[in-house]
């Protein structure tokens, strides 16, 4: 596991949207479960998702309602969805690969991973998809780590929806902004903790993943 460079800051101190207008921003979001487990994306997070700032959206599924997918398609010109187990009425695929510059990004929900939450199974999927980055969901918790030259990112739940079996844990609404810069891949992790939006910056050297394929 790589040692990331981290910096915990409040959204009032640094808003990446303001400084990344000239480079590509990719929103990683999913597991909203609207309206079955949450009414909407919390207002303090949703107000950050405005048109003109985000280039692409990769959604890990389980939106459940149709209004939220319609909303996301107003935020960015390119939106990619995959189907979660509660997106029964959708025609979305279970997985897809998106090429951004020289980086191949795999997108899945995670409910098809067997055993559930198994890291070895995730690594096998990443190898089968031949991707540099695998974005997955299903756990409702943010996670990012490097293994065998590949980056694995779970953006968590943007609504803080409860996850069966973890009802005793306080849900944290979360989404991630990813930026592919010249030498690094940067993640900005947005979390609503109490009434405050916190942002954590993670950096990963780009060449390490791309050289492995």
C-alpha positions, 0 to 999 in steps of 0.5 A: 500500500502506498503512502499518500500525501495527505492534507486535511482542510475545510472546504472554505480554505481550499475549493479545488473547483476554483483552481482546477478550471484549466485541467480535467476534473472527474467526479466519482460518485455513487450509492445514493439510494434516493429515496429509499435510504436518503432524501437527496444529496446533502445541500452543502455537497450538492451546491458544489456540483454545478455545470461548467466545473466538471468534465466527466462523471463516473457513477458507481450505481445504486442511484435508485431514482431517475431524478438524480441521474437526470441531475448528474447529466446536467452537471457534466457533458460526459456521464458514465453509469453502471448498474447497482443491484437496486437499479433494476429498471436501468439499461446500464451495463454492469461494468465499463472502461473509460479511457482518459488520456493514457489512463484506463479507468474501470467502473463497476458497482461492486455487488457482483464481486465474490466474495463481497468486499474481497480485495483479491477479487477486486484485483482480479477484476482490474486485471481482467479489465486491463485498467490502471484505475478501478473505481467501485462502490457498494460499501458506502465508505471511501477507500483508496489504495494502490496494489500491483501498480493499480489504483483502487478508489471507492468514492463512498456514498454521496448521501451517507446512505446506511449499509446493511450490517454497518448500522452502528457506524455513523454514515459520512456523505462522500464524493471524490474529484479526480484530476489527471495532472502531468505527473500525478493523479490527484484525488480530492475527497469531499466528506460532510462531517457534522455540518462541515465539508472537509476535503482531503487531498491524495496524490499518486504518481501517474507513471507507476500505473501506466508503466505496468500495462 
